[in-house]
Amino acid sequence: MNSNKNPLITAVLTELRLNPTGLSEYQLIKTITFPEEIEKLENIPEMANLCIFKKHFLVMNALYQLQQKLWHEENIYLSISPLNLKIENNIKKIKATTAISADTSLAEYYRDWNNLKETSAEDVEKLLSNFWDLYFNNDKKQDALAVLELPQNATKNEITDKYRQLASQHHPDKGGDCDSFIRIRSAYELLS
């Protein structure tokens, strides 16, 4: 795999054509034979996540290359979604053009072979760690919004106004409950 030629393009296209109703990325990964140098990584515990990343990257690279090729050469659109990869034969040109341009930055990332070659096991671990941090922070944000009795799309001004209202209502100096006031203050600080 020293060149920029993706060895999976033919296999991916074959699987797409064999599954006209579509298939998930997971199903596609399970049906394809990957280069031996990637398969070997799977057996090394500290390289398992890198192995998964490389498989994912190769599949996505092949899909985005095929998306362009199929559109330009056969006037058909390849719909790319992790849960449904599907060749769409009956789609109007304007819809396909819009759809292709809608995920341009993602496509550019996966078409850049350097993103495969330069990503280390440490990089993948950082990506996963950042994902989980964001995931858990999102849960905390939802909890904080619930404490302040606010909707998910609350603005900064709405958060501040609601905090002031609840803080004055629950402040211990005004006869409020200390624990409630601490929860309200903590929720406000998290959202700020």
BELWO-V224243 format. One line per field, one symbol per residue. psi: psi as a letter, one per 40 degrees, with the letter a starting at -180 (. if undefined). Layout:
psi: ???
//
This chain:
psi: fdiehheedddddddddegdeiiiddddddeihiidddddddehdeeddddddddddddddddddddddddddefihhhhhdehhhhhdghiddddddddddfdddddddehdddddehidddddddddddddddddddddddddddefiidfhiddddddddddddddehdefeihdddddddddddddd.
//
